[in-house]
Amino acid sequence: MTGRVITITSGKGGVGKTTATANIGVALARRGQRVTCLDADIGLRNLDVVMGLENRIVYDLVDVVEGRARLRQALIKDKRLPELTLMPAAQTRDKLAVKEAQMIKLVEDLRKECDFVLIDSPAGIEHGFRNAIAPADEVLIVTTPEVSAVRDADRIIGLVEAAEKPAPRLIINRLRPSMVKRGEMLDTKDVLEVLAVELIGIVPEDEAIITSTNKGQPVAFEDRSPAGAAFTRIAQRILGEDVPFMVFDDTSGLFDKMSKFLKR
Amino acid sequence: MTPISFKGTREGLHITLAPAPWREIMEELARQLNRPGAQSFFRGARVLLETGNRMLGVTELEELIALLAQHQMTLTSVLGETQTQDAFVQLRSAMPPPPENLQAEIESAPEHATEDLSALLIHRTVRSGQLIRHAGTIIVIGDVNPGAEVVAENDVVVWGKLRGVVHAGASGDTRAMVGALFLAPTQLRIGNFIARAPDEKRTQVWTAEIARVRDEQIVVEPWNAV
């Protein structure tokens, strides 16, 4: 049994890599897949917080690599889903603590135990990014509909291609349908025109993300959240299901009018 | 995984470096070039070096060029990171003279010294942060995205959208031209002339255009008028 290794990366920081990793992980696990989320952002770990597992960390990725802990000791089982586990990053070390070969070895060991290994990549294009990409079978790029984020995504796609990985797929995160409609935000077409890669999901801006992050309860647990539903559809597409892309135009109309009304 | 791979193309020898330690790469390259029979095969070849994610400094590049020169080979193009490109540019001025047979070829060429170098064909999208530099003409089948840079000593032709920075006639040849199916570069340079895109956004009309220097300035015309 060998699981698929998927790295989630972006280049630019703050576009939602960690949120995407946690939610896709939850969505896959809810569909019965055994998933390990691996936080490759050594020194700036976040994935444990977003998944609400921070207080359970005893050993971390660097402990395993340096032989102070066995794989099973460091893996943290999710408190809600038995299929979901987390391999936390070290907070007190930096990215140079792990070499590419060590990362590949670690992931090779992890994939024997599960269906999916999701790697949350650090921002940037340096050592940490290369560590996160090296073991990947597939790569998902997260971008927001902003010129700067798209530019960085383009850079990353180039680097992924240079690393001889298969063509990455794209998640457009934090799209605001109302702004797109007013022509104030890049729309999906604009982004795809530059990046020319396959789209795997569009996630609308959703305030529930902020509360869910603070509570450590990913939105993919709730089917009513628009962002949660979008991440669930991404998970379905990863599993090879043919899920239509949502059209967000209509949902925002009433909400927009109300918020305008309230602002007056 | 072997640290280097060779591919013969019409433009010359295409060498791709894997992310292996530099020592290993140089040893493997030396070993390959010294193989019996390789001498006559590689002699006089033009080399296109693809560095992938690796960043090469001046010292490393110098070492490689020296090794190639021992086998009468010349590095003409580099595909890779900006830092490597900068090192390549620094070294180009100080590069060893091309091997004799090449030299003869160049000397017999009338005035336009680099015209003889064959074109470099790039069949993919050139993305942000990537820089392509070639001592002849560059042809891109695909887009040149914002943040990418294409620098040629002769012409640049893009069969796609050109939105990055482009420099034709990079060694000062103002007769070079830039053509694209959709010409909207961040900045366009020909020889030592520079033009930049107008600040207001262009309407997305697909017309092939061509840019060249006329009366001491860069002019852009529809391609059909040429």
Interface residues (C-beta under 8 A of the other chain):
Chain A: E100 I125 R130 R151 D152 D154 R155 I157 G158 L159 E161 A162 A163 V194 A196
Chain B: P19 G52 N53 R124 T125 R127 S128 G129 Q130 D143 N145 P146 G147 R163
